[in-house]
Amino acid sequence: MLKYSTFQSFRSFQQQKPKAQFLYRVIGASPGEFSVGERRKSKGSLWQDGFQEMMRLCGLGYWVQGFRCFPWLTLNFHMAHNLNLDPSTLQLVQNFGNLPMVAKPLFGILSDALSIGGAHRIPYICIGGPVLGQLALFPDACQALPALMACVLLSNTGAAITEVAKDALVTEYGQKNRINGLQSYAFIALAAGGILGNLLGGYFLLKLPSRMMFLVFSVLLSLQLAVFASAREECLGLARPLGHITTGQSVSENIRKQISDLMIAISEDSIFRPLTWIVASIASVPILSGSIFCYQSRCLHLDPSVIGMSRVIGQLMLLSLTVLYNRYWKEIPMRKLIGAVQISYAFSLLLDLVLVRQINLCIGIPNEVFALCFSGLAETLAQFKILPFTVLLATLCPRGCEGSLTSFLASALCLSSIVSGFWGVGLATFLGIKSGDFSKLPIGILIQFLAALLPLGWIHRVPMSLSDEKKRKKGLSKRNRKPEGLEELWLVQFMLTDEKENLMQSSREAIWELLMSI
């Protein structure tokens, strides 16, 4: 009897298999997550639904972002004509109001590290939308500059939160599904919103009071809030698993980890070198937008609809350039493309000199027509120059840092534009450009032109080809990083090996007992 029971004990050990439930508890997964057949069966339909939902969210979100020019055009005319601000003060207010954009890395780190209801992107868009519309809720803010400045800062804080979340959503979805055209699609939606915003802004500026135009924009923000509040990140396939954050790990520890990952990502040459070039190329050019705007509206007495339509033409050009880049120019070496755009941008700044010197009248072109066709060209090229860098960094962005890295890029670009604006204020003050004296404005434009050529001296920091950077990044990842998606499989293999060793030990003990009984 002893022999038989011992032999049965030995057979039970031989036939025993590792306990699956124990492994699932260790890796924080359920058996359904490893059902490959079911995932393949429903993958096509789920991806199709998620892609359509993503296109809807991306299109609406960036269209509303581009439509922000609608209230901003109103605000600029209000400060120039109703508050009678001089050009330097007007430009100072414009740049100071963009300071919340510098805090984008903070919002990006929070978006990556802290989930709200199991989602990391859409809730932040829903939070930032109502904050963005705060300018319409203060009817007396338009009468005093300090109150108006507070509303602008609060509104731009909401804009920064929504922009960070949208950029991270686009980058994360594009990386997960290997879609490289989402940034171009976002630029197209952004340009379309800018076209309609400037077109309607120039028309309704003469028909409606400022507060009414702010309320119209708030209605659009409410529509965006309703659409995004009804969306779910699970439908996009971006929901983080429950085991994404280690058990017992505090939010502060996770934030520190995100900061560390961001620093590591930025320190890589493939990201750091092009990032420093685009930031320096913007910050090195003093912008005289406030002086040019006051000159057009006060000296040339251009109608608001003309200025609004010039912005529309600029956005149409941006839309066309984006389509051309997405269709044809992606094949051009990035360094050559950026060099050509930078040279074109420098010479486009001289078009303001033509308008100030009234050279256009000598060749029979009225001020309205010239401003309508060429006034927004420099701004359009400056915006388009960012697109290749956005595509590059979105491609090279490490997984888990989508919000942090894209927000850092946006913050760096915003900070460089603020520095550029402050340079412009200092230059205008140094040259003595005032509301009643624009005689030194041509000198300022020539200084702008020379400064725009300086970044060509270090254009070697821009990669020659996007595909080369992707290959180099892929090779670096294979050498230095754990293969993506294999952490759980490695843990399962480890547990299977451990269980196998236990079974072997038990089998040896059972054989020994059997031999001893004989």
C-alpha positions as CSV (number, residue, x, y, z in Angstrom):
1,M,0.0,0.0,0.0
2,L,2.9,2.3,0.8
3,K,4.5,1.5,-2.5
4,Y,1.3,2.3,-4.5
5,S,0.6,5.6,-2.6
6,T,4.1,6.7,-3.1
7,F,4.0,5.9,-6.8
8,Q,0.7,7.8,-7.2
9,S,2.3,10.7,-5.4
10,F,5.2,10.6,-7.9
11,R,2.8,10.4,-10.9
12,S,0.8,13.4,-9.6
13,F,4.1,15.4,-9.4
14,Q,5.0,14.4,-12.9
15,Q,1.6,15.4,-14.3
16,Q,1.3,18.7,-12.4
17,K,1.5,21.9,-14.4
18,P,2.4,25.5,-13.3
19,K,-0.5,27.3,-11.7
20,A,-1.7,29.8,-14.3
21,Q,-3.8,31.9,-11.8
22,F,-0.7,32.4,-9.7
23,L,1.2,33.8,-12.8
24,Y,-1.6,36.0,-13.8
25,R,-1.7,37.5,-10.3
26,V,2.0,38.2,-10.5
27,I,2.0,40.1,-13.8
28,G,-1.3,41.8,-13.1
29,A,-3.2,40.3,-16.0
30,S,-6.2,38.2,-16.6
31,P,-6.4,35.1,-18.8
32,G,-8.3,36.9,-21.4
33,E,-5.4,39.3,-22.1
34,F,-3.4,36.4,-23.4
35,S,-6.1,35.2,-25.8
36,V,-4.3,35.9,-29.1
37,G,-7.0,34.4,-31.3
38,E,-9.7,36.7,-29.9
39,R,-7.5,39.8,-30.2
40,R,-6.8,38.9,-33.9
41,K,-10.4,38.3,-34.6
42,S,-11.6,41.7,-33.3
43,K,-8.4,43.7,-34.1
44,G,-9.6,45.0,-37.5
45,S,-13.0,46.2,-36.4
46,L,-11.7,47.8,-33.2
47,W,-8.9,49.6,-35.0
48,Q,-11.3,50.9,-37.6
49,D,-13.6,52.3,-35.0
50,G,-10.8,53.7,-33.0
51,F,-9.2,55.4,-36.1
52,Q,-12.4,57.1,-37.0
53,E,-12.9,58.3,-33.4
54,M,-9.3,59.6,-33.4
55,M,-9.8,61.5,-36.6
56,R,-12.9,63.1,-35.2
57,L,-11.3,64.1,-31.9
58,C,-8.1,65.3,-33.6
59,G,-9.9,67.3,-36.3
60,L,-12.2,69.1,-33.9
61,G,-9.6,69.7,-31.2
62,Y,-7.0,71.3,-33.5
63,W,-9.7,73.1,-35.5
64,V,-10.8,74.8,-32.3
65,Q,-7.2,75.5,-31.4
66,G,-6.7,77.3,-34.8
67,F,-10.0,79.2,-34.3
68,R,-8.4,80.9,-31.2
69,C,-7.3,83.6,-33.6
70,F,-11.0,84.7,-33.7
71,P,-11.0,86.2,-30.1
72,W,-7.3,87.2,-30.3
73,L,-7.8,89.4,-33.3
74,T,-10.6,91.1,-31.4
75,L,-8.3,91.5,-28.4
76,N,-5.5,93.0,-30.4
77,F,-7.8,95.6,-32.0
78,H,-9.3,96.4,-28.6
79,M,-5.9,97.0,-27.0
80,A,-4.7,99.1,-30.0
81,H,-7.7,101.3,-30.5
82,N,-9.8,101.3,-27.3
83,L,-7.0,101.2,-24.8
84,N,-4.6,103.2,-27.0
85,L,-1.5,101.1,-26.1
86,D,1.7,102.0,-27.8
87,P,3.4,99.3,-30.0
88,S,5.9,98.2,-27.4
89,T,3.4,97.9,-24.7
90,L,1.0,96.0,-27.0
91,Q,3.7,93.5,-27.9
92,L,4.8,93.2,-24.3
93,V,1.2,92.3,-23.3
94,Q,1.0,89.8,-26.1
95,N,4.2,88.0,-25.0
96,F,3.5,88.3,-21.3
97,G,0.1,86.6,-21.9
98,N,1.9,83.6,-23.3
99,L,3.8,82.8,-20.2
100,P,1.5,80.0,-19.1
101,M,2.6,78.2,-22.3
102,V,6.0,77.8,-20.7
103,A,4.5,75.6,-18.0
104,K,3.6,73.0,-20.6
105,P,6.2,70.5,-19.4
106,L,4.5,70.4,-16.0
107,F,1.2,69.7,-17.6
108,G,2.8,67.0,-19.8
109,I,4.4,65.3,-16.9
110,L,1.1,65.3,-15.0
111,S,-0.7,63.9,-18.0
112,D,1.9,61.0,-18.3
113,A,2.1,60.3,-14.6
114,L,-1.4,61.0,-13.2
115,S,-4.5,59.4,-14.7
116,I,-8.0,60.6,-14.1
117,G,-10.6,57.9,-14.2
118,G,-8.2,55.6,-15.9
119,A,-7.4,58.0,-18.7
120,H,-4.4,60.2,-19.3
121,R,-5.3,62.6,-22.1
122,I,-9.0,63.3,-22.6
123,P,-9.8,64.3,-19.0
124,Y,-7.1,67.1,-19.2
125,I,-8.7,68.4,-22.5
126,C,-12.0,68.5,-20.7
127,I,-10.4,70.4,-17.7
128,G,-8.6,72.9,-19.9
129,G,-11.6,73.8,-22.1
130,P,-13.7,75.7,-19.5
131,V,-10.5,77.5,-18.2
132,L,-9.8,78.6,-21.8
133,G,-13.1,80.3,-22.1
134,Q,-12.8,82.4,-18.9
135,L,-12.2,85.6,-20.9
136,A,-15.9,85.7,-21.9
137,L,-17.0,85.5,-18.3
138,F,-15.6,88.9,-17.3
139,P,-17.5,91.7,-19.0
140,D,-15.6,94.4,-17.1
141,A,-12.2,92.9,-17.9
142,C,-12.0,94.6,-21.3
143,Q,-12.1,98.0,-19.6
144,A,-9.0,97.8,-17.5
145,L,-5.6,96.4,-18.6
146,P,-4.7,94.6,-15.3
147,A,-8.0,92.7,-15.2
148,L,-7.7,92.0,-18.9
149,M,-4.2,90.7,-18.4
150,A,-5.4,88.3,-15.6
151,C,-8.1,86.9,-17.9
152,V,-5.6,86.4,-20.7
153,L,-3.2,84.5,-18.4
154,L,-6.0,82.3,-17.1
155,S,-7.3,81.7,-20.6
156,N,-3.9,80.7,-21.9
157,T,-3.4,78.4,-18.9
158,G,-6.4,76.4,-20.1
159,A,-5.1,76.5,-23.7
160,A,-1.8,75.1,-22.5
161,I,-3.5,72.2,-20.7
162,T,-5.6,71.3,-23.7
163,E,-2.8,71.6,-26.2
164,V,-0.5,69.4,-24.2
165,A,-3.1,66.7,-23.9
166,K,-4.0,66.9,-27.6
167,D,-0.4,66.7,-28.7
168,A,0.3,63.8,-26.4
169,L,-2.9,62.0,-27.6
170,V,-1.8,62.4,-31.3
171,T,1.8,61.2,-30.6
172,E,0.8,58.3,-28.5
173,Y,-1.9,57.0,-30.9
174,G,0.4,57.5,-33.9
175,Q,3.2,55.6,-32.3
176,K,1.0,52.7,-31.1
177,N,-0.6,52.2,-34.5
178,R,2.5,53.3,-36.6
179,I,0.7,56.2,-38.3
180,N,3.1,59.0,-39.4
181,G,0.6,61.4,-40.9
182,L,-1.3,62.5,-37.8
183,Q,0.9,65.6,-37.2
184,S,0.2,66.8,-40.8
185,Y,-3.5,66.1,-40.3
186,A,-3.4,68.1,-37.1
187,F,-1.7,71.0,-38.9
188,I,-4.3,70.9,-41.6
189,A,-7.1,71.1,-39.0
190,L,-5.2,73.9,-37.3
191,A,-4.9,75.9,-40.5
192,A,-8.5,75.3,-41.4
193,G,-9.6,76.7,-38.0
194,G,-7.3,79.7,-38.5
195,I,-8.7,80.4,-41.9
196,L,-12.3,80.5,-40.6
197,G,-11.3,82.3,-37.4
198,N,-9.5,85.2,-39.2
199,L,-12.2,85.4,-41.9
200,L,-15.1,85.7,-39.4
201,G,-13.0,87.8,-37.0
202,G,-12.3,90.5,-39.6
203,Y,-16.0,90.6,-40.6
204,F,-17.7,90.5,-37.2
205,L,-15.2,92.9,-35.6
206,L,-17.1,95.7,-37.2
207,K,-20.5,94.2,-36.4
208,L,-20.3,92.8,-32.8
209,P,-18.9,94.1,-29.5
210,S,-15.8,92.4,-28.1
211,R,-17.6,90.5,-25.4
212,M,-20.0,89.0,-27.8
213,M,-17.2,87.6,-29.9
214,F,-15.7,86.0,-26.8
215,L,-19.0,84.4,-26.0
216,V,-19.2,82.9,-29.6
217,F,-15.8,81.3,-29.0
218,S,-17.0,80.0,-25.6
219,V,-19.9,78.2,-27.4
220,L,-17.3,76.4,-29.6
221,L,-15.4,75.4,-26.4
222,S,-18.6,74.0,-25.0
223,L,-19.1,71.9,-28.1
224,Q,-15.5,70.6,-27.8
225,L,-16.1,69.8,-24.2
226,A,-19.3,67.8,-25.0
227,V,-17.5,65.8,-27.8
228,F,-14.4,64.9,-25.7
229,A,-16.4,64.2,-22.6
230,S,-18.4,61.5,-24.5
231,A,-15.2,59.9,-25.8
232,R,-13.3,57.1,-24.1
233,E,-9.6,56.3,-24.4
234,E,-10.5,52.6,-24.3
235,C,-12.1,53.0,-27.8
236,L,-8.7,54.4,-29.1
237,G,-6.8,51.5,-27.5
238,L,-4.8,53.9,-25.3
239,A,-6.2,53.0,-21.9
240,R,-3.4,52.2,-19.4
241,P,-3.6,48.8,-17.7
242,L,-4.1,48.7,-14.0
243,G,-0.7,47.3,-13.5
244,H,1.0,50.2,-15.3
245,I,1.9,51.7,-12.0
246,T,3.7,49.5,-9.5
247,T,1.6,48.6,-6.5
248,G,2.3,51.0,-3.6
249,Q,4.1,53.5,-5.8
250,S,3.0,57.0,-4.9
251,V,2.1,59.7,-7.4
252,S,5.2,61.7,-6.4
253,E,7.5,58.8,-7.2
254,N,5.8,58.3,-10.6
255,I,6.2,62.0,-11.3
256,R,9.9,61.8,-10.5
257,K,10.2,58.8,-12.8
258,Q,8.6,60.8,-15.6
259,I,10.9,63.7,-15.1
260,S,13.9,61.3,-15.1
261,D,12.6,59.6,-18.3
262,L,12.1,63.1,-19.9
263,M,15.7,64.1,-19.1
264,I,17.0,60.9,-20.6
265,A,15.0,61.4,-23.7
266,I,16.1,65.1,-24.2
267,S,19.8,64.2,-23.6
268,E,19.8,61.9,-26.6
269,D,21.6,63.6,-29.5
270,S,18.9,62.6,-32.0
271,I,16.5,64.8,-30.1
272,F,18.7,67.4,-28.4
273,R,20.5,68.7,-31.5
274,P,17.4,69.5,-33.7
275,L,15.6,70.8,-30.7
276,T,18.3,73.3,-29.9
277,W,18.4,74.5,-33.5
278,I,14.7,75.2,-33.9
279,V,14.6,76.9,-30.5
280,A,17.6,79.1,-31.3
281,S,16.4,79.9,-34.8
282,I,13.2,81.4,-33.3
283,A,14.7,83.2,-30.3
284,S,17.5,84.8,-32.3
285,V,15.1,86.9,-34.5
286,P,13.6,90.0,-32.8
287,I,9.9,90.2,-33.8
288,L,8.3,93.6,-34.4
289,S,4.7,92.3,-34.7
290,G,3.3,95.0,-32.4
291,S,5.0,97.8,-34.4
292,I,3.9,96.4,-37.7
293,F,0.3,95.9,-36.5
294,C,0.1,99.5,-35.2
295,Y,1.7,100.9,-38.4
296,Q,-0.9,99.1,-40.6
297,S,-3.9,100.1,-38.5
298,R,-2.9,103.6,-37.5
299,C,-0.7,105.0,-40.3
300,L,-2.0,103.1,-43.3
301,H,-5.6,102.9,-41.8
302,L,-6.1,99.5,-43.1
303,D,-9.6,98.1,-42.4
304,P,-9.8,95.3,-39.9
305,S,-11.3,93.0,-42.5
306,V,-8.2,93.5,-44.7
307,I,-5.9,92.5,-41.8
308,G,-8.2,89.6,-41.0
309,M,-8.2,88.5,-44.7
310,S,-4.4,88.7,-44.8
311,R,-4.3,86.2,-41.9
312,V,-6.7,84.0,-43.9
313,I,-4.4,84.1,-46.9
314,G,-1.5,83.1,-44.6
315,Q,-3.5,80.2,-43.2
316,L,-4.4,79.1,-46.7
317,M,-0.7,79.1,-47.6
318,L,0.1,77.1,-44.4
319,L,-2.6,74.6,-45.4
320,S,-1.2,74.3,-48.9
321,L,2.4,73.9,-47.6
322,T,1.3,71.2,-45.1
323,V,-0.4,69.2,-47.9
324,L,2.7,69.6,-50.1
325,Y,4.9,68.4,-47.3
326,N,2.8,65.4,-46.5
327,R,2.5,64.4,-50.2
328,Y,5.9,65.3,-51.7
329,W,8.4,67.1,-49.4
330,K,8.8,64.3,-46.9
331,E,11.3,62.7,-49.4
332,I,13.5,65.8,-49.4
333,P,16.4,65.7,-47.0
334,M,15.3,67.5,-43.8
335,R,18.3,69.7,-43.6
336,K,17.9,71.0,-47.2
337,L,14.2,71.6,-46.6
338,I,14.7,73.5,-43.4
339,G,17.5,75.5,-44.9
340,A,15.3,76.6,-47.8
341,V,12.4,77.5,-45.5
342,Q,14.7,79.5,-43.3
343,I,16.1,81.5,-46.2
344,S,12.6,82.1,-47.5
345,Y,11.5,83.2,-44.1
346,A,14.4,85.8,-43.9
347,F,13.5,87.3,-47.3
348,S,9.8,87.3,-46.5
349,L,10.6,89.7,-43.6
350,L,11.7,92.3,-46.2
351,L,8.1,92.4,-47.5
352,D,7.2,94.6,-44.5
353,L,10.0,96.9,-45.6
354,V,8.3,97.2,-49.0
355,L,5.1,98.2,-47.3
356,V,6.7,100.7,-44.9
357,R,8.7,102.4,-47.7
358,Q,5.6,102.4,-49.9
359,I,7.6,100.7,-52.7
360,N,4.4,98.8,-53.6
361,L,2.7,102.1,-54.6
362,C,5.5,102.8,-57.0
363,I,4.8,99.7,-59.0
364,G,1.0,100.2,-58.8
365,I,0.0,97.8,-56.0
366,P,-2.4,99.4,-53.4
367,N,-1.6,99.0,-49.7
368,E,-4.7,96.9,-49.1
369,V,-3.8,94.4,-51.9
370,F,-0.2,94.1,-50.9
371,A,-1.0,93.6,-47.2
372,L,-3.7,91.1,-48.2
373,C,-1.4,89.0,-50.2
374,F,2.0,89.3,-48.5
375,S,1.5,90.5,-44.9
376,G,1.1,87.0,-43.4
377,L,3.8,85.2,-45.4
378,A,6.6,85.5,-42.8
379,E,4.3,84.2,-40.0
380,T,3.2,81.3,-42.2
381,L,6.7,80.2,-43.0
382,A,7.6,80.5,-39.3
383,Q,4.7,78.2,-38.4
384,F,5.5,75.7,-41.2
385,K,9.1,75.4,-40.2
386,I,8.0,73.7,-37.0
387,L,6.1,70.9,-38.7
388,P,9.2,68.7,-39.7
389,F,10.6,69.0,-36.2
390,T,7.2,68.0,-34.8
391,V,7.1,64.9,-37.0
392,L,10.8,64.1,-36.2
393,L,10.4,64.3,-32.4
394,A,7.0,62.4,-32.5
395,T,8.8,59.6,-34.3
396,L,11.7,59.4,-31.9
397,C,9.7,59.9,-28.7
398,P,10.2,57.0,-26.3
399,R,7.0,55.3,-25.2
400,G,5.6,56.6,-22.0
401,C,7.0,60.1,-22.6
402,E,4.5,61.3,-25.2
403,G,3.0,64.0,-23.1
404,S,6.3,65.0,-21.4
405,L,8.3,65.3,-24.6
406,T,5.7,67.0,-26.8
407,S,4.9,69.5,-24.1
408,F,8.6,70.2,-23.6
409,L,8.9,70.9,-27.3
410,A,5.8,73.2,-27.3
411,S,7.1,75.0,-24.1
412,A,10.6,75.5,-25.6
413,L,9.0,76.9,-28.8
414,C,6.8,79.2,-26.8
415,L,9.6,80.4,-24.6
416,S,11.8,81.1,-27.7
417,S,8.9,83.1,-29.2
418,I,8.6,85.1,-26.0
419,V,12.3,85.8,-26.0
420,S,12.0,86.8,-29.6
421,G,9.1,89.1,-28.7
422,F,11.1,90.7,-25.9
423,W,14.0,91.2,-28.2
424,G,11.6,93.0,-30.5
425,V,10.3,95.2,-27.7
426,G,13.9,96.1,-26.8
427,L,14.8,96.8,-30.4
428,A,11.8,99.0,-30.9
429,T,12.5,100.9,-27.7
430,F,16.2,101.3,-28.6
431,L,15.3,102.6,-32.1
432,G,12.6,104.9,-30.7
433,I,9.7,103.4,-32.6
434,K,6.5,104.9,-31.1
435,S,2.9,105.4,-32.0
436,G,3.5,108.6,-33.8
437,D,7.0,107.9,-35.1
438,F,7.7,104.9,-37.3
439,S,10.7,106.4,-39.1
440,K,13.2,103.9,-37.7
441,L,10.9,100.9,-38.5
442,P,12.9,100.1,-41.7
443,I,16.1,99.8,-39.8
444,G,14.4,97.3,-37.4
445,I,13.2,95.3,-40.3
446,L,16.7,95.1,-41.8
447,I,18.0,93.9,-38.4
448,Q,15.3,91.2,-38.4
449,F,16.4,90.0,-41.9
450,L,20.1,89.7,-40.8
451,A,19.2,87.9,-37.6
452,A,17.0,85.4,-39.5
453,L,20.1,84.4,-41.6
454,L,22.2,83.6,-38.5
455,P,20.7,80.1,-37.8
456,L,22.0,78.9,-41.1
457,G,25.5,78.9,-39.5
458,W,24.6,76.0,-37.2
459,I,22.1,74.1,-39.5
460,H,24.4,71.1,-39.3
461,R,22.5,70.2,-36.0
462,V,19.5,69.4,-38.1
463,P,19.5,65.7,-39.3
464,M,20.0,65.2,-42.9
465,S,17.2,62.6,-43.2
466,L,14.3,61.6,-41.0
467,S,14.7,57.9,-42.0
468,D,18.3,57.9,-41.0
469,E,17.4,59.1,-37.5
470,K,14.7,56.5,-37.2
471,K,17.1,53.7,-38.2
472,R,19.8,55.0,-35.8
473,K,17.2,55.3,-33.0
474,K,16.0,51.8,-33.7
475,G,19.5,50.4,-33.5
476,L,20.1,52.2,-30.3
477,S,16.9,50.8,-28.8
478,K,17.9,47.3,-29.8
479,R,21.3,47.5,-28.1
480,N,20.4,49.4,-24.9
481,R,16.8,48.7,-24.2
482,K,14.7,45.7,-23.3
483,P,12.6,44.5,-26.2
484,E,9.3,46.2,-26.2
485,G,6.3,44.2,-24.9
486,L,8.5,41.3,-23.6
487,E,8.6,42.2,-19.9
488,E,5.5,40.1,-19.1
489,L,6.8,37.2,-21.2
490,W,10.1,37.3,-19.5
491,L,8.4,37.2,-16.1
492,V,6.2,34.2,-17.2
493,Q,9.3,32.4,-18.4
494,F,11.0,33.1,-15.1
495,M,8.1,31.8,-13.1
496,L,7.8,28.7,-15.4
497,T,11.5,28.0,-14.8
498,D,11.1,28.3,-11.1
499,E,8.1,26.1,-11.1
500,K,9.9,23.5,-13.2
501,E,12.8,23.4,-10.7
502,N,10.3,22.8,-7.8
503,L,8.7,20.0,-9.8
504,M,12.1,18.4,-10.5
505,Q,13.0,18.6,-6.8
506,S,9.7,17.0,-5.7
507,S,10.1,14.3,-8.4
508,R,13.6,13.4,-7.1
509,E,12.2,13.2,-3.5
510,A,9.4,10.9,-4.6
511,I,11.8,8.6,-6.5
512,W,14.0,8.4,-3.4
513,E,11.1,7.5,-1.2
514,L,10.0,4.9,-3.7
515,L,13.4,3.3,-3.8
516,M,13.8,3.4,0.0
517,S,10.4,1.6,0.4
518,I,11.5,-1.1,-2.0
